[in-house]
Amino acid sequence: MAQQDFSVRFWGVRGSIACPGPSFARYGGNTSCLEMRCGPYRLIFDGGTGLRALGDHLKPEEPLDADLFLSHSHLDHIIGIPFFRSLFAPGNKFRLWAGHLAPERSLREVLNGMMAEPLFPVPIEIFKAETSFHDFRAGETLEPKPGLVLRTALLNHPNGATGYRVEFDGRAICYVTDTEHRGDGPDPVIVDLVRDADLFIYDSTYTDEEYPRYRGWGHSTWQEAVRIADAASVGRLVIFHHDPSHDDRFMDHVAASVAAKRPGSLVAREGMVLHA
């Protein structure tokens, strides 16, 4: 039997804040957003500014049925949600998930706070799509659809974040962003989560040389990505969550360096599609 499509498309690859302009044209300036296709199922990871363009792209495919999983709820990962046109279209169905808020808060409460005066002019009730909110605890295993398994892990990030391992049709894609490495060897929680994955997308905001200036900010480096990928025997490594100060020339250097260190590794670009 032929394998089903299992792929990821990058709609936003930047961290912290969107950075438009010609110096960021090759890799992209939108913040985190991925679209994953798992056979008949569509998953979205994070709702950064890249989510707006995804909504425009999805318009011809309506009505939609999809799940949106958040790594966490810092603004750069949710700011695109009020501008995601698919949530405003009757007939669409969306389930929104978060693993870092319960039991103190709920995802609906957090998004409702963002879309309330004086921060935003219309409340969350304006969504016309059938929208539901699901809170879980990072570390749980989710099975949102038959044959689709998401294993999760708590990441080392201020206010908490969730890493995801998506297993489908005998393959695995891991999305692990907004996590700070330990400094005493690869984080065993992440190594266990991503072991033998076909694709491993990892927060590589800094370089090892930059990292000491940003210790405690909750991010990692491309060199640590290589160390984890080697320790976990993953297939292809994808560098992600680029710092807004890293322009195209800087990212070209990172791309060449990581490919030399671990052949086959890639730096994420907006519009790039990869298959597991």
C-alpha positions in Angstrom: 0.0 0.0 0.0 1.3 3.5 -0.9 2.2 5.8 1.9 -0.2 8.6 2.7 1.0 12.2 2.4 2.7 13.4 5.6 4.2 16.8 5.0 4.7 20.2 6.6 4.6 23.7 5.0 6.2 26.7 6.7 4.1 29.8 6.8 6.1 31.6 9.5 9.6 30.8 10.6 10.7 33.9 12.7 10.7 34.2 16.5 9.8 37.1 18.9 8.5 39.7 16.4 7.7 39.9 12.7 10.5 41.5 10.6 9.4 42.6 7.1 11.7 44.1 4.6 14.1 43.1 1.8 16.8 41.9 4.2 14.5 39.1 5.3 12.9 38.2 1.9 14.7 34.8 1.3 13.8 33.2 4.7 10.8 35.2 5.6 9.8 37.6 8.4 6.5 36.2 9.7 6.4 34.6 13.1 5.7 30.9 13.8 3.1 29.0 11.9 3.2 25.5 10.3 0.7 23.6 8.3 0.9 19.8 8.5 -0.9 17.4 6.2 -1.5 13.9 7.6 -3.4 12.1 4.8 -6.9 13.5 5.1 -6.1 15.5 8.2 -4.9 19.1 8.5 -3.0 20.3 11.6 -1.7 23.8 12.2 1.0 24.5 14.7 1.1 28.0 16.2 -0.8 31.1 15.2 1.9 33.7 14.6 1.7 36.3 11.8 2.2 33.6 9.2 -1.3 32.3 10.0 -2.9 35.2 8.1 -1.4 34.1 4.8 -2.4 30.5 5.5 -6.0 31.6 5.9 -5.9 33.3 2.5 -4.4 30.1 1.0 -7.1 27.9 2.5 -10.1 29.9 1.3 -10.7 27.8 -1.9 -10.7 24.6 0.2 -13.6 25.7 2.5 -15.4 24.2 4.4 -12.4 23.2 6.5 -12.0 20.8 9.4 -8.7 21.3 11.2 -6.8 21.4 14.6 -4.6 24.2 15.7 -2.0 23.3 18.3 -0.1 26.0 20.2 3.4 25.6 21.5 2.5 28.4 24.0 0.7 31.7 24.1 3.4 34.4 23.9 2.2 37.1 21.5 4.5 36.1 18.6 2.7 32.7 18.6 -0.9 33.8 18.8 -1.0 37.3 17.3 -2.2 35.9 13.9 -5.3 34.3 15.3 -7.5 37.4 15.2 -6.5 37.8 11.5 -7.1 34.1 10.5 -9.9 34.5 8.0 -10.9 30.8 8.3 -12.1 31.3 11.8 -14.6 33.9 10.5 -16.2 31.6 7.9 -19.4 29.8 8.7 -19.2 26.0 8.0 -15.5 25.7 9.0 -14.6 23.6 12.1 -11.6 24.3 14.3 -10.3 22.8 17.5 -7.7 24.9 19.3 -5.3 23.1 21.7 -2.8 24.2 24.4 -0.8 22.2 26.9 0.8 24.9 29.0 -2.0 26.8 30.7 -4.1 24.3 32.8 -5.1 24.3 35.5 -4.4 28.0 36.3 -5.8 29.3 33.0 -7.6 28.1 30.0 -6.8 28.7 26.3 -10.2 30.3 25.7 -9.6 32.7 28.6 -6.2 33.7 27.3 -7.4 34.4 23.7 -10.4 36.2 25.0 -8.1 38.5 27.0 -6.1 39.2 23.8 -9.2 40.0 21.8 -10.7 42.4 24.3 -10.6 46.2 24.7 -8.4 48.1 24.8 -6.1 45.6 23.0 -8.5 44.6 20.2 -11.9 46.0 19.0 -13.9 42.8 18.6 -14.3 39.8 21.0 -13.6 36.1 20.4 -17.4 35.6 19.9 -17.0 37.2 16.5 -15.7 33.8 15.1 -18.3 32.3 12.8 -16.6 28.9 12.4 -17.5 26.1 14.8 -14.6 26.7 17.3 -13.8 24.7 20.4 -11.0 25.0 22.9 -9.1 22.1 24.5 -6.6 22.4 27.4 -4.3 19.4 28.2 -1.2 18.9 30.2 2.2 18.8 28.4 3.3 15.2 28.7 0.0 13.7 27.7 -0.6 11.7 24.5 -3.4 13.0 22.2 -5.3 11.1 19.5 -7.4 13.8 17.8 -8.2 11.6 14.8 -8.0 7.8 14.0 -4.4 6.8 13.2 -3.0 10.1 14.3 -1.1 10.3 17.6 0.5 13.4 19.1 3.0 12.8 21.9 3.8 15.9 23.9 6.5 17.2 26.3 6.9 20.2 28.6 9.6 22.5 27.4 12.0 24.8 29.3 10.5 28.2 28.5 9.2 31.2 30.6 5.5 30.6 31.3 5.7 27.1 29.8 5.6 25.6 26.3 4.8 22.3 24.7 6.8 20.2 22.2 5.0 17.9 19.8 5.8 14.6 18.1 3.2 13.8 15.4 3.0 10.1 14.5 1.2 9.1 11.3 1.4 6.2 8.9 4.6 4.9 10.4 6.5 8.2 10.4 7.1 11.0 12.8 7.5 14.8 12.6 8.6 16.7 15.7 7.9 20.4 16.4 10.0 21.6 19.3 10.2 25.4 19.6 10.7 27.9 22.4 12.9 25.8 24.6 16.2 26.5 26.3 18.8 23.8 26.4 20.3 22.6 29.7 24.0 23.2 29.1 25.1 19.8 30.5 24.3 17.7 27.5 21.2 17.2 25.3 17.9 17.6 27.2 16.8 13.9 27.8 13.1 15.0 27.7 13.6 16.3 24.1 15.8 13.4 23.1 13.1 10.9 24.2 10.4 12.9 22.4 12.2 13.1 19.0 14.1 9.8 18.9 14.2 8.3 15.4 11.9 11.0 14.0 11.9 11.6 10.3 11.8 15.4 10.6 12.9 17.4 13.7 12.0 21.1 13.7 13.9 22.8 16.5 14.2 26.3 18.1 17.6 27.5 17.0 17.2 31.2 17.8 20.8 31.8 18.6 24.3 30.5 17.9 26.5 29.0 20.6 28.5 32.2 20.5 25.5 34.4 21.1 23.8 32.3 23.7 25.6 33.4 26.9 24.1 36.9 26.4 20.6 35.5 26.3 20.8 32.8 29.0 17.4 32.5 30.7 15.4 33.9 27.7 14.1 30.4 26.9 15.7 29.7 23.5 18.4 27.4 22.1 21.0 27.3 19.3 21.5 25.6 16.0 24.6 23.8 17.4 22.5 22.3 20.2 20.0 21.3 17.5 22.7 19.2 15.9 23.7 17.7 19.2 20.2 16.6 20.0 19.6 15.3 16.4 22.7 13.2 16.7 21.8 11.9 20.2 18.3 11.0 19.1 19.3 9.6 15.7 16.7 11.7 13.9 16.5 11.9 10.1 16.4 15.5 8.8 17.0 18.4 11.1 15.2 21.8 10.4 16.5 25.0 12.0 13.6 27.2 13.1 12.4 30.3 15.1 15.1 32.6 13.6 16.0 35.7 15.6 14.7 38.9 14.2 18.2 40.4 14.1 19.4 37.6 11.8 18.9 38.8 8.2 19.2 36.7 5.1 23.0 36.9 4.9 23.3 35.7 8.5 20.9 32.9 7.9 22.8 31.9 4.7 25.9 31.4 6.9 23.8 29.4 9.4 22.5 27.2 6.6 26.0 26.5 5.3 27.3 25.8 8.8 24.6 23.4 9.8 24.7 21.5 6.5 28.4 21.1 6.9 28.0 19.9 10.5 25.1 17.5 9.7 24.6 16.9 6.0 20.9 17.1 4.9 20.0 19.6 7.6 18.0 22.7 6.5 17.1 26.2 7.6 13.3 26.8 7.5 12.1 29.3 4.9 8.5 30.5 4.4 6.8 28.5 1.8 9.1 25.5 2.1 7.4 22.1 2.0 9.0 19.0 3.5 7.8 15.4 3.4 8.4 12.8 6.2 
